[in-house]
Amino acid sequence: MKNQNLVCTSIDDNYLWPWMVTVYSAVMNCEVQNFRLILANINGLLSDSSILIATEFCAALELELEIVDIDTSLNPTFKHQFNITVYSRLFLMEMLDEDFLWLDADLLLMPGWDRIFLESGDDSNKEIIIYGVRDSELSLEKLSRNGNQAYIRTKGRYVNCGVIKISVKKWKKLKKEENWREMAINLDKFDLTLSDQDIINYLCSENISLMPVGFNYIAGDTISFRERIYIKHYAGFPKPWTLDKAGKELLLGAQGTNYFSPRSWVTQSSDAFLHYPMYWQVEDELIIFLKKMSDRLANQC
């Protein structure tokens, strides 16, 4: 059966392992919809050895993978761990002619996640460009406090771009007041802080449809027990794949001791006992899967 839906991702070598966890969970929990995958390699930050691993891995999953090379002289400044790969979304929005679903590499996709392909959000406007989930209250509060212009322009409908559906043709038709490349190298001039996420929200502020929170649930956020979680996003710190056995025990132990003292939590989540062990369980399953494929590949990963 031909894969109908396009999913786009982008990583450097440092994110190969969590990307594999994300892709593995997507394939294993895909219920109805079929998809194919693009992995964008920007300025060669994904090495040939990593590309080979990604290719072998997707072949074993029977998942169609296309590597898209992006070369750019764009040289923005970055804070924290980010680099030019965060702008891959915008480059792909220019390069591709097909609508796509963007997925960050710090996700777990749960059973039924592929319903997102049919989700139209809360706005049926024919000019919608971005379908996403409103960012966490903690992030929105910070953006509001700092006078972030992307937040202000969206009138609070500011989305987290770790999981977004993008209408490429409508994006290309949008009359943009500013060039996104200029904005990328002048974030302060536009009162922006979060690189491409701010730029996308800023430029598409009147063309956003909000999807249910379960399609991009930030691990640790408050959510109604009636809301089903389809995609779990580990947007905070520490990242679950960075911890060794001692680190895992320390995190859960400290979190348990301070359960009733949120200011002393190691993560922002009172439910760290659920979110983090679930990620580690998927890692364990993936390791078993890789060993069945090849001890060499498992050891490399």
C-alpha positions in Angstrom: 0.0 0.0 0.0 1.3 3.4 -0.9 2.2 5.7 1.9 0.0 8.7 1.7 1.1 11.1 4.5 4.4 12.9 4.7 6.3 13.3 8.1 9.3 15.5 8.3 12.2 15.5 10.8 15.7 16.9 11.2 18.5 16.1 13.5 22.3 16.2 14.0 24.4 13.3 15.2 23.6 14.2 18.9 19.9 13.5 18.4 20.2 10.2 16.4 19.1 8.0 19.3 16.1 9.9 20.5 15.1 10.3 16.8 15.1 6.5 16.5 13.0 6.2 19.6 10.5 8.7 18.1 10.4 6.9 14.8 10.1 3.4 16.4 7.2 4.6 18.6 5.5 6.1 15.5 5.7 2.9 13.5 4.7 0.6 16.3 1.7 2.7 17.3 0.4 3.7 13.8 -3.2 2.3 13.7 -4.7 3.3 10.4 -2.8 6.0 8.4 0.3 5.2 6.5 3.2 7.6 6.3 6.6 8.1 4.8 9.5 10.0 6.3 11.9 12.8 5.4 15.0 13.3 7.4 16.6 16.7 6.6 20.3 16.9 7.0 21.3 20.6 7.2 24.8 21.7 6.5 26.0 18.1 6.9 25.5 18.0 10.7 24.2 14.5 10.3 27.3 12.4 9.4 27.4 9.6 6.8 27.6 7.0 9.5 24.5 8.3 11.2 22.7 8.4 7.8 23.6 4.8 7.3 22.2 3.8 10.7 19.0 5.8 10.0 18.6 4.1 6.6 19.2 0.6 7.9 16.8 1.3 10.8 14.0 2.5 8.6 14.5 -0.3 6.2 14.0 -2.8 9.1 10.8 -1.0 10.0 9.7 -1.1 6.4 9.4 2.6 6.5 10.1 4.7 3.4 12.9 7.2 4.2 14.2 10.1 2.2 17.3 12.0 3.2 17.0 15.7 2.1 20.3 17.7 2.1 20.0 21.4 2.9 23.0 23.7 2.6 22.7 27.2 3.8 24.9 30.1 4.7 22.3 31.4 7.2 24.2 32.0 10.4 21.9 32.9 13.3 23.0 33.1 16.9 21.7 30.4 19.3 21.1 29.9 23.0 21.4 26.7 24.9 21.7 23.5 22.9 20.2 24.7 19.6 21.8 24.9 16.2 20.8 25.5 12.6 18.8 22.3 12.5 15.9 24.1 14.2 15.3 26.1 11.0 14.8 22.9 9.0 11.1 23.3 9.2 11.2 26.7 7.5 13.6 25.5 4.8 11.3 22.5 4.1 8.3 24.8 3.9 10.1 26.5 1.1 11.5 23.5 -0.7 8.5 21.1 -0.6 5.3 21.2 -2.6 3.4 18.8 -0.3 1.8 19.4 3.1 3.6 17.6 5.9 3.5 16.8 9.6 6.6 18.0 11.5 7.9 15.9 14.4 10.6 16.9 16.8 13.0 14.2 18.0 12.1 14.2 21.7 8.7 12.6 21.3 6.9 9.4 22.1 4.0 8.6 19.8 1.2 6.7 21.5 -1.4 4.4 20.0 -3.7 6.3 17.6 -1.3 9.2 17.1 -1.9 9.0 13.4 -5.4 10.4 13.9 -3.5 13.7 13.7 -3.6 13.5 9.9 -7.4 13.8 10.0 -7.5 16.5 12.8 -8.7 19.9 11.6 -8.5 21.7 14.9 -10.8 24.5 16.2 -10.8 26.7 13.1 -12.3 25.6 9.7 -10.9 28.7 7.9 -9.7 27.6 4.5 -6.6 29.8 4.9 -5.2 27.9 7.9 -1.4 27.2 7.5 -0.4 25.8 10.8 -2.3 23.2 12.9 -0.7 22.9 16.3 -1.2 22.6 20.0 -1.1 25.7 22.3 2.2 25.8 24.1 2.4 25.0 27.8 1.0 27.5 30.3 4.5 27.9 31.8 6.0 28.9 28.4 3.1 31.2 27.5 3.4 33.0 30.8 7.1 33.6 30.2 6.4 34.8 26.6 3.7 37.2 27.9 5.9 38.5 30.7 8.7 39.2 28.3 6.6 41.0 25.7 7.3 38.4 23.0 5.8 39.7 19.7 4.9 36.3 18.3 2.8 35.6 21.4 1.2 39.0 21.2 0.4 38.7 17.5 -1.2 35.3 18.0 -3.5 36.7 20.7 -2.6 33.8 22.9 -3.0 31.2 20.2 0.7 30.5 20.2 1.6 26.9 19.3 4.5 24.7 20.3 6.1 23.7 17.0 7.5 20.4 18.1 4.4 18.9 16.5 2.7 20.9 13.7 0.9 20.2 10.5 1.9 22.6 7.8 -0.1 23.6 4.7 2.8 24.3 2.3 0.9 25.8 -0.6 -0.9 28.2 1.7 2.4 29.2 3.4 3.9 30.0 0.0 0.8 32.2 -0.9 0.9 34.0 2.4 1.8 37.7 2.0 4.6 38.0 4.5 5.5 41.4 5.9 9.0 40.2 6.8 11.5 37.7 5.3 12.0 34.9 7.8 15.7 34.7 7.1 16.1 38.3 8.1 14.1 37.6 11.3 16.3 34.6 12.1 19.4 36.8 12.3 17.6 39.7 14.0 15.4 38.1 16.7 16.0 40.9 19.2 14.9 43.5 16.6 11.5 41.7 16.4 11.3 41.0 20.2 11.5 37.2 19.5 13.4 34.6 21.6 12.6 31.1 20.4 14.1 31.0 16.9 12.0 29.4 14.3 9.0 28.7 16.6 8.6 32.4 17.2 9.0 33.1 13.5 6.4 30.6 12.5 3.9 31.9 15.0 4.7 35.5 14.1 4.2 35.1 10.4 1.2 32.7 10.6 -0.5 34.4 13.5 -3.8 34.8 11.7 -3.6 31.3 10.1 -3.4 29.0 13.1 -5.9 26.2 14.1 -5.5 24.7 17.6 -5.6 20.9 17.9 -6.5 19.1 21.2 -3.6 19.1 23.7 -3.2 15.3 23.4 -1.6 15.7 20.0 1.4 17.5 21.6 1.3 16.9 25.3 4.2 18.5 27.0 5.3 15.9 29.7 4.6 17.5 33.0 1.7 19.8 32.0 -1.6 19.7 33.7 -4.1 17.7 31.6 -7.7 16.5 32.1 -8.0 12.8 32.9 -10.5 12.7 30.1 -8.0 13.9 27.5 -6.3 11.1 25.6 -2.6 11.6 25.0 -1.5 10.7 21.5 1.9 12.3 21.4 4.1 12.9 24.4 6.7 15.6 24.1 9.7 15.6 26.4 10.4 19.3 25.9 11.9 20.0 29.4 15.0 18.8 31.2 16.6 16.5 31.9 16.0 14.6 28.7 15.1 11.0 29.5 17.7 9.5 27.1 20.6 11.3 28.8 20.4 9.5 32.1 22.3 6.4 33.1 21.0 4.0 35.7 22.3 6.1 38.6 20.8 9.2 37.1 17.4 7.6 36.6 17.3 6.4 40.3 18.4 9.8 41.5 15.7 11.6 39.5 12.9 9.3 40.6 14.1 9.3 44.2 14.4 13.1 44.4 11.1 13.5 42.7 9.4 11.2 45.1 10.9 12.8 48.2 9.6 16.2 47.0 6.3 15.1 45.5 4.3 17.6 47.6 6.9 20.4 47.1 6.7 21.4 43.4 9.5 24.1 43.8 11.9 21.2 44.6 11.0 18.9 41.7 13.8 17.7 39.5 11.5 18.0 36.5 8.4 20.2 36.0 6.2 17.1 36.3 4.6 15.5 39.4 4.0 12.5 37.1 7.7 12.0 36.3 7.2 8.4 37.7 5.0 7.7 34.7 6.5 9.8 31.9 10.2 8.9 32.3 9.9 5.1 32.9 7.6 4.9 29.9 10.3 6.4 27.7 13.0 4.1 29.2 10.7 1.1 28.5 10.5 2.1 24.8 14.3 2.5 24.7 14.6 -1.1 26.1 12.2 -2.4 23.4 14.1 -0.6 20.7 17.4 -2.1 21.9 15.9 -5.6 21.7 14.6 -4.8 18.2 18.0 -3.6 17.1 19.8 -6.6 18.5 17.5 -8.8 16.4 18.5 -6.8 13.4 22.2 -6.7 14.0 24.5 -6.7 17.0 26.7 -4.3 15.1 23.9 -1.8 14.6 22.8 -2.2 18.3 26.3 -1.6 19.5 26.7 1.5 17.3 23.5 3.0 18.7 
